[in-house]
Amino acid sequence: MFEAEDAAADGGRDELKNGAAGAEPVIPESGKVLVLKGAPASAVYAMAVRSVLDTGRPAILVDGGCQVDPYRVAEVAKALGCTRKNIEGLLRKILVARAFTAHQLEALVVERLEPETRRSRAAFAGVLDIDALFMDEQLDGYEARIMKARCLRRLRAMAKDCRIPVVVTEGSDRKHSRWGW
């Protein structure tokens, strides 16, 4: 299991009930941000797939840790009962933006994600491995914490303003964190 934190609340933590592979994905409430600590990318893929299937609207994935893999998304969709024909159409509705530096990730989240969410009428947004790029040895620790906090504040505001669920993963597949996040 992995920890879940409702980033829009007061910081309390609950255990996510359906963290197991193959379980029906639990999509957070619209207007809320859910931070999953140590969650695999497949948890967010399942929520994105379920959102597209339920609403017919796109989902957006922002990749901060080079984790988005369309083949794995297709596997998750198949596990959720999609046929091959459905999977092809579904993959077209999952929009991906990938950052390669902390500054690119911050720009994607703070400046570009909400306009794209509104333009595409996306029903779900996921940010994979938000903290990976902020651990760059060449990035000052204080600056990294400020940038990450700015991203999380923007995600909370966007979730509320666009009335969509937003899921963020952090600390996935890494044993050590430079800043203890």
C-alpha positions in Angstrom: 0.0 0.0 0.0 1.0 3.6 -0.3 0.2 6.7 1.7 -2.4 9.1 0.4 -2.7 12.7 1.4 -5.5 15.1 0.6 -3.4 18.1 -0.4 -6.5 20.4 -0.3 -7.2 19.5 3.3 -5.3 20.2 6.5 -2.5 17.6 5.7 -4.1 14.6 7.4 -3.2 11.2 5.9 -5.4 8.2 5.1 -4.4 4.9 3.7 -5.6 4.5 0.1 -7.9 1.4 0.1 -7.4 0.3 -3.6 -3.7 0.6 -4.0 -3.4 -3.0 -5.1 -2.7 -3.8 -8.8 -5.8 -4.7 -10.7 -8.2 -3.1 -8.2 -10.8 -0.7 -9.5 -9.2 2.8 -9.4 -10.5 5.2 -6.9 -10.7 8.7 -8.5 -10.6 11.5 -6.0 -13.4 14.0 -5.7 -13.6 16.8 -8.3 -11.9 19.9 -7.2 -9.5 18.0 -4.9 -5.8 17.2 -5.1 -4.6 13.8 -3.9 -0.9 13.3 -3.3 0.1 9.6 -3.4 3.5 9.0 -1.8 5.4 6.0 -3.3 2.6 5.1 -5.7 3.4 3.4 -9.0 2.6 5.2 -12.2 0.1 2.5 -13.0 -2.2 3.9 -10.2 -2.4 7.2 -12.0 -2.8 5.4 -15.4 -5.8 3.5 -14.0 -7.4 6.7 -12.7 -6.8 8.5 -16.1 -8.2 5.5 -18.0 -11.3 5.3 -15.7 -11.9 9.0 -16.1 -11.8 8.9 -19.9 -14.1 5.8 -19.9 -16.6 7.4 -17.5 -16.7 10.9 -19.0 -15.6 10.5 -22.6 -13.4 13.6 -22.0 -9.5 13.7 -22.1 -7.2 13.2 -19.2 -3.9 15.0 -18.9 -0.7 13.4 -17.5 2.3 15.6 -16.7 5.4 13.5 -16.4 8.1 14.7 -14.1 10.0 11.4 -13.8 10.1 9.9 -17.3 7.4 7.4 -16.3 4.6 7.7 -18.8 4.6 4.6 -21.0 1.7 4.2 -23.5 2.2 0.4 -23.5 1.6 0.3 -19.7 -1.4 2.6 -20.1 -2.8 0.1 -22.7 -2.2 -2.8 -20.3 -4.0 -1.0 -17.5 -6.9 -0.2 -19.9 -7.0 -3.9 -21.0 -7.1 -4.9 -17.3 -10.1 -2.6 -16.8 -12.0 -4.4 -19.6 -11.2 -2.3 -22.7 -11.0 -4.0 -26.1 -8.1 -3.3 -28.5 -10.3 -1.0 -30.6 -11.3 1.0 -27.4 -7.7 1.2 -26.3 -6.6 2.9 -29.5 -9.3 5.6 -29.1 -8.6 5.9 -25.4 -4.9 6.5 -25.8 -5.7 9.5 -28.1 -7.6 11.0 -25.2 -4.7 10.8 -22.8 -2.6 13.9 -23.3 1.0 13.8 -22.1 3.4 16.6 -21.3 6.9 15.6 -20.2 9.4 17.8 -18.4 13.2 17.2 -18.4 14.2 19.9 -15.9 12.7 21.3 -12.7 12.1 24.6 -14.4 10.3 23.0 -17.3 8.1 21.1 -14.8 7.3 24.2 -12.9 6.4 26.0 -16.1 4.2 23.2 -17.2 2.3 23.0 -14.0 2.1 26.7 -13.1 1.6 28.3 -16.5 0.4 25.7 -19.0 -1.6 23.0 -17.3 -4.8 25.0 -16.5 -5.1 26.6 -20.0 -4.7 23.1 -21.6 -7.1 21.6 -19.2 -9.7 24.3 -20.1 -8.9 24.1 -23.9 -9.2 20.3 -24.0 -12.0 20.1 -21.4 -10.0 17.4 -19.6 -11.8 15.6 -16.8 -8.7 14.5 -14.9 -5.1 15.6 -14.4 -2.2 13.6 -13.1 1.3 14.7 -12.3 3.8 11.7 -12.1 6.8 11.9 -9.8 6.5 15.6 -9.0 9.6 15.6 -6.8 12.1 13.8 -9.0 13.3 16.8 -11.0 13.5 19.0 -7.8 16.2 16.7 -6.5 18.7 17.7 -9.1 22.1 18.2 -7.5 22.6 21.5 -9.4 19.3 23.0 -8.1 19.5 24.8 -4.8 17.5 23.0 -2.0 15.6 26.2 -1.0 14.7 27.0 -4.6 13.6 23.4 -5.2 11.3 23.5 -2.1 9.8 26.9 -3.3 9.2 25.6 -6.8 7.6 22.4 -5.6 5.3 24.3 -3.2 4.4 26.7 -6.0 3.4 23.7 -8.2 1.3 22.2 -5.4 -0.5 25.5 -4.7 -1.2 25.9 -8.4 -2.5 22.4 -8.7 -4.9 22.9 -5.8 -6.2 26.2 -7.3 -6.6 24.5 -10.7 -8.5 21.5 -9.3 -10.9 23.8 -7.6 -11.3 26.3 -10.5 -11.6 23.6 -13.2 -13.6 21.3 -10.9 -11.6 18.2 -11.8 -9.7 15.7 -9.7 -5.9 16.0 -9.7 -3.6 13.2 -8.6 0.1 13.7 -7.9 2.7 11.1 -7.2 5.9 11.7 -5.3 8.8 9.5 -4.2 7.9 6.7 -6.6 10.6 4.0 -7.2 13.3 6.0 -5.5 15.0 4.8 -2.3 16.6 8.0 -1.2 15.4 11.6 -1.4 17.9 14.4 -1.4 15.6 16.7 0.6 13.7 14.1 2.7 10.4 14.6 0.9 
